[in-house]
Amino acid sequence: MKQLTVIFAILFTTYSCSEQKPAYEATWESLSEINPAPEWFQDAKFGIYFHWGVYSTPAYANEWYPRHMYMPDSREFKHHEQRYGHPYQWPYHYFVTGNYDKEGTFVQFAPKLKSDGGAFDPDEWAELFAKSGARFAGPVAEHHDGFSMWDSEVNPWNAVNYGPQMDLVKLMADAIRARDMKLILSMHHAYNFTGFFEKAPKYDDPELQLFYGQLPKAAAEQVWLQKHREIIDIFQPDIIWQDFNLTALNEQVLLDFLAYYYNSAQNQGKEVVTTYKDALNTDVAVLDYERGGPMDIVEDYWLTDDALSSSSWCYTESISYYTAEQVLHSFIDRVSKNGNLLLNISPRADGSIPQEQKEILLTIGDWLGKYGEAIYNTRAWEVYGEGPTQMGSGHHHLEGGNFRDPAAGTAQDIRFTRSKDSKTLYAIMLGWPGNGEKLSVKTFANIDFDFNSIDMVYLLVPEKNKKVRIDFEKGSEAFHFLLPEKTFEELAYVIRIEME
């Protein structure tokens, strides 16, 4: 393990991402000049990331196992004591360094490549993401538990020094970019030293203090900042996603991070994205809604992170899943409201992805492969949609909103998107109203919509470059589209309205 004196020498070294004069200063005023949601991000719509790390090894409860195992009244504490021993005698970092459980089985987060006889294949993962229709993808680079999934000089508790003995972030970054997807890295470690391990024992060993977030506040904040500078310098991520509790950090530390990231991107000639749940604002970053989203169109472009599972973000032995219909319909709803979806999957600790998760992703990818023109490169229309099914929680949860499960729509639910030039409008039906029936769209009659501007209306069909023309008429309370006989089954159906 690297000595902590070396770590602190790195922490307090002056970093500069370029000898050029920086474009942005570490102030709110200067940083407000950036474009927080560049066009490529608004075009991309769909990304995949994955909670995979040390916390995947116990495969119990959820990814907060490291915190809850130290709480005597929790199910995690009871499970840990029964299987491994009392948490003070069998602490969480044993999952990193490796140790034996009560049955004599050696336990450690140590996935191996398929080429070395293991189950992990980064190229297979990236290929799955591409087939799923994702336009950006990447790993949880560090979760609340303080374990870095890359070859870190700042943090000796990393995937090269222990367990896998591989730079897992680099392996995934290379595979993802080889398939022309943008790279997202998610960073959750602000909570590591602001409360996550509050019930863990206090350590005198400086390296354990580093791991369990027990360094003095100023030093811990420098660790937080230098980890970001490290991933920026090494990986040049297109998106850095932030979890909550940034409010517990010194404001200047946050500004230093933002300035470093945006100046680095400026020097590379590209536009990047960072997200936030708290502390930042829409002038400098993209607001993220966890398991939810707004109820209506929001002017500032936004992102939601959601998971395939309702029970956990990481793999557990009792993990449950939403249906592909729930995930897809909620995704369509989010796009109609000016947002993107970042969807989480939960690989096993050994690096294998459960078949149920693959099937949901490939189902989404199959639909996007046929009807993606109504999603990718589109923008929100004047109205997001109509119908009885409400989706979204209203606010991101840190402002008092609640998590909400993805919802499957009905044949009465329609969501709208439009082409960037506004010459094409898409009405996406979340169910099939019936053969030969009129699809009545009340929205068109309730807003100032020029019926005469409609040129042609088509139903998109699965066959490539084929569409079925639809007759339409104007009623007093709705516009009516006469649907043909249904000859195919889909999770959602797309009507293309071409404007003069």
N, C-alpha and C positions, 0 to 999 in steps of 0.2 A: 504494500500500500504506500502511496506517495506520502511524504511527510507533510504535516499541516503547515510547517514553516514555508515550504515551497508554495503551497496553496495561497497563503497570505501574501507572498511576494507577487503572485499573479494578480490577486485581487486588487492590490493597490498600485499596480502598474498603470500608467496613463495609456489609454487605448486611443488609437486614431484609425478610423476606417479608410482614410485617404489623406495624402498630403495636400490635396486640393482644399480650397476654402469651402467649408460646408455650406450647403444650400439652405439648411435649416438650423436655427439656433434652438437650444433646449428651453424654449418658452412657449406658452400657449399661443401667443400672438403669431410667432413665426411658424409654428407647426400647423396653424389653422390654414396655411396656404396650400397644404397638400390636398390631393384628391383621395379621400378615404376609401371610395368604392370605384376603382377604375373600371373602364368599359369591359375589359376581359373578365373581371369578376362578375359583373352583372350579366354577362353573356353565358357564363359557365353553369350557373344554377345548382349544380349537384356535385357534392364531394363526399368522400368516405374517409373516416379515420377509425382508429381502433384502440380500445383500452386493453393493453397487453403489457404485462410487466410482472414484477415480483408478486404483486397482490393477486395475480392469476394462479399462483401456485397452491395456496390453500383451497381455492375454488369453492369458497363458502360465503354465503350471504351476498356480498358485493365488494366493489373496489375500495370501500371504506373499512375493510377488515383490519388493516394496520392500526387504525384509530380505535375501533370498537373492541378489539381483542384486549385492550387494557382497561375496559370498563366492566367492573364485576357484575353488574346487573344485565349485561348484554348476552345475547345468544352466542356471539362470537367468542366472548370470554369463556363461556362454558364449553364450547366446541374446542377451543384451543387448549384448555386445561385437560380435557379428556384425551385429545389426540396427541398433543405435543408436550404438555406440561404447563405449569404456571407461567404466565407471560414474563414474570420477573426472572425466572430461571431459563425460559426458552423464549427469548425476545424476538421481535420481528426481524431484526437484522440477520438472524440465523437462516431465514429464507434466502438471504443474499450470499452469506458465506458458506451455507450448507451445514446440516446437522441431521441427526437421526430422530425420528419420531418414536413414540412409545412402543410401536410394533417392530422397531429395528430397521425401518425403511429410511434410506437417505433421502432427504428432502432439500431441494434447491431449485431456484429459477435458473434453468440451464438448458434452454432449447438448443438443438443441434440441426445443422443443415441436412436436407435429404441426401445430399452428396456424401455426407459423413455418417449416414445411417439414421439420421433423425427424421423429424416430420416437417421442418420449416423450409419453405422454398419461397424466397421473396419474389421471384419472377412469376410463380403461380399466383401469389397474392395480387400482384400488380395487374396481371392478365385478367383476373377475376374482377378487379375494380374497373378496368377498361370495358369489359364486356357488360358491366352493370350500368354503364353510361356515365360514370363519374368523370368530371373534367378537372378535378383536383383531389388529391389524396395524400395521406401521410400518417405517421404514428403519433400517439401521445409520447412526446419526447421525454417528459418527466411529469409524474403525477405528484400528489401531495406527499407521497412517502419518501421523496428525496433521492430516488434512484435514477440516475441519468442513463438513458438508453443509447448514448453515443460515447465515443472515446474522449472523455472530458479531462482537461488539465486542471480545471477548477474544482471538480468534484471527484475524489477517488472512489466514491461509491457509484461505479458505473459498469456497463455491460461488457467492457473490455477487461477490466481488472478482475471481475468476478463472473461466476455462472457461465453465461454464453461464451464469454471471451471473444466477442465479436462486436463490431460497431453496427448495431441493429438499425440505427437511424440511417447510416450511410448505405447499408444494403437495400433498405426500402427506398431511399431517395433515388438511388441510381436506377432501380427497377421501375419506379413510377415515372421518372423523367424520360426513360427510354421508350415509354408509351405515350409521350406527348401530353402527359397530364401535369398540371401545376403541383408544386409541393407545398403541403400544409404541415406545420409542426405545432402541436398544442402543448402549452406550458401551464401547469397547474400548481406550481410550487410556491406561490405566494402564501398559501395556507400552511405549508410545511412548518414555517417558523412563526406563524401567527395563530396557532391553536390546534393544529391537527393532532399532534402528539402530546397534548397537555396532560394526559393521564399516564404517560410512559414514565419510567423512573428517571431521575436526574443523573447524568453521567459526569464524571470528572475527566474522562478521556476526550481530548479535543476532537478527535475524528468521529466519535459517537455523538458528541455535541453537534457537530456539523450535520450528521445524518438525521438526528432527531429534532433538528430545528432549535437547538438550545444555545446557539451563539448569541452574543450581545446583538441588539437590534441593528446597530450601524454595520457591523460585520456581516450579519445575515442579509441585509439589504444589498451589500456589495456582492455577496455570493449570487443573489437573485439577478442582479444586473449583469455580472460577468458571465453567468450561464447564457443569458440572452446574447451577449456580444459574441460568445463562442459559437453558438449555432448560426448566427448571422454570418460570421467570418467563414465558417467551414461549409455551410450548406446553402447560403443565400436563399432561404425559403421565400416562396411567393406569398405565403400567408403565415402569420404567427397568431395563433388563437390563444386567448388568455381566459383562464378561469377566474373565479371570484376572489374577493378579499384584497384587491389592489388598494382599496381604501386604507388598509393598515400600513401601507408603505409611505415613506416620505415622498412628497409631491415631486421634488427635484429628481429623485431616482427614476420615477416614471417618465419625466420629461427627457432625462438623459437616454433612457431606453428608446423612446420614440425618435429622438433626433438621430441617434446612432443608426437605427434601422432605416429610416427614410433617407438619410444621407448616403448610407451604403448602397441602397437601391438606386438613388440618383446617380451615383458614380458608375453603376453598372448599366445605366440607361434603361431601367425598367420601373414599372409601378408595382407596388406591393400593398398588402392589406394587413392590418392588425385589427383584432376584435377586442371587445370588452364587455363585461357584465356590470362593472361598477368603476368609479373613479375617473374614467376618461369621458369623452363626449363625442358627438357625431361630427364635430369639426375635424377631429384627428383620427377617428377609428370607426369601425362598423359595430353597431350594437348587436349583441347576440342574445337571443331568447332561448332558454333551456326548456326543452319539452313543451313547446307552446308556440307563441307567435301572436301578432296583433289580430284583432277581430276584423279590421278593415285595412285598406291601403294606407301605408305609412310613407310619407314623402321621402325621408332619408332611407337609402337602401340598407337592408338589414339581413341578418343571418339567424337561423335557428339550428341548434344542435339537438339531435334526437337519436334514439337507439332502436335497434331491432327488437330489443328486449324491454319488457316493462319491469322486470325484477332486478336487473343489474346491468351495469355498463361493462363489467368484465365477465369472463366466463365463470360460471359456477355449475356445480353438478345438478342443480335444480332449476337451471335457467329456463325461462318461458319466452315466447315470441309473439309479436303482433303478426297479423296476416299481411301478405303482400298488398292486398287491397287497401288496408288501413294506411300502410306506409305510402303507397303511391298517391292515394287521394289527398292525403295531408300534404304531400310534396306539391301536388298541383295547386292546392289552395295557397300554399306559401308563395309560389311563383306568381300567382294572380294578385298577391298583395304587396309585391315589390320586394320579395325576399329570396334567399337561397337556402338550401338544405345541406347541412353537414350531418351525415348519417353514420352512427357508430356501429361497428360489429365487435364481436367478443371472441377472439381466438383462444384456444386452449393454451395452457402454459407451454406445451411442447411445440407449439407453432402450427398446429393443424387448425383448420377452420371447420366447424361443424357443418354437416351437409344441409341442415335446415336453414342456416344462414346463407349458404351459397344459393340455395333455391330461391329465396326471397330476392336476393340481389339480382340473380339472372332473370327473374320474372320482370323486375323493374327495367332491367337493361333491354329485354325483348320488346317491351312496350315503347321505350324511348327510341329504340332502333327503327320503329315503324312510324311513330308520331312525334318524334323529337322536334320537328319544325314548330310545333305549338308550344315548346318549352325553351329550348336553347335560343339564345340571341333575341329573345322577346322582351317586352316590357309590360308593365301593368297598364291596363286600360283605364277609362274613367271610373268604372265600377268593377269590383273584383268578381262579382257573381251574384247568384240568387239561389234560393232553395231553402229547405227547412234545417239542414244540418249545419250547426255552428262549429267552426274549428278555430283553434287559437285560445289562449288563456287571457288575452287582453293586455297584459304587461309582462315584462320579464320578471322572474320570481323575486328578485331582490328589491323590486318596487311594489311588492305586495301582490303580485300575480301568483297564480298557482300552476303547477304542472298539469298538463292535460294529455291524455292518451291520444294517439293518432286516431282519427275517425274515418270510417268508410261512409261515403256519401250514398245518395239514392238517385233514382231516375229523375227526380225533380230538382236535383242539384246541378248547377252549371257554374263553371269558372271560366273567366275570360282572360286572354292574353292578346297582345298585338305585336305585329312586326315593328321594328324600330322606325320604319318610314310611315307607319300608320296606314299603309295601303292594304294590309291584311289583318283581319280580326279573327280570332279563334274562340269558338265556344266549345268548351270541353265538358261533355256530359258524363257524370259520374255513375251513370246507369243507363239502361235502354228503355225509353218510354213505351215502345211497342211498335210493331210493324204497321206501316201505313198510317200511323197516327201523326197528328200535328204536334210538333214540339213548340209550345207557346213560350216565348221569351218576353216576360213582362218588362224587363229592364229597358229594352229599346223604346217602349212606349212611355216610360216614366222619366226619360231624360231627353234632352234636346238632340235627337238623333235623326239625321236626314235619311229617310227611307230610300229616296231616289239615288243616294250615293252608292247603294249596293249594286254591284255589277253581276257577279256570279256567286252561287253558294254550292259548296261541295261537301260530301261526307268522305273523309279519308278512310281508305280501306287498307288491309294488310299488304296487298300486292304492291310492289315497288312502282313508283311513278304512276299510280292509278288512283282515280277518285271518281265518285259517283255524284252527278249533278242533282241538286235538290231544288224543288220549286218552293217559293216563299210568297207570302202575302202579308199585307198590313191590316191588323184589326184595330178596334177602338181601344183595347186594353193590353194588347200584346202583338208582337210580330210572330207569325206562324211559319214553321218550316215543316214541309211534308216529308216524313222519313220513309225511305224505301224498306223493302223486306230485308230483315237482318240475315246475312249469310255467314257471319263470323262472330266469334265470342271474344270480347276484350274486357279488361278491367275498367276502361274508360273509352269514350268515343269522341272523335274530334270532328267538328264542323268548321270548315274553312270559308270565311266570308270575304270575298274579294271586293274591294272598293274601287270606284272609278277615280 
